[in-house]
Amino acid sequence: MRDEDLVAVGEFDNEIAAQAAISLLSENNIVAQMDDEGGAFDLGIGELGAIRLIVVRSNLERAKALLADLQVAQAETCPAWTCRCGEEVDEGFFACWSCGDEYEPA
């Protein structure tokens, strides 16, 4: 696969959210990966900025539609919540940005 065939499909605040998106796309036969253009993952600093996901250009529109559906579903099914670590997590996020713990409905 040539680099020019790869395009960004979305950006995520943390690796947990990016991995959830990769899993969703994989379940729909779309291969996605985190873009490590700057080598940040090799240095262990991959979470300093937004994490971009890349896909093959021919899958871009379908991948965007799936990720848009995921965002809508998350916002509709996950209220704002307080993590066990004490952090406040905004509506629509199933994982704590601070510790990575996942939302558990009461």
Secondary structure by P-SEA (a helix, b strand, c coil): ccccccccccccccaaaaaaaaaaaaaacbbbbccccccccccccccccbbbbbccccaaaaaaaaaaaaaaaaaacccccccccccccccccccccccbbbbbcc
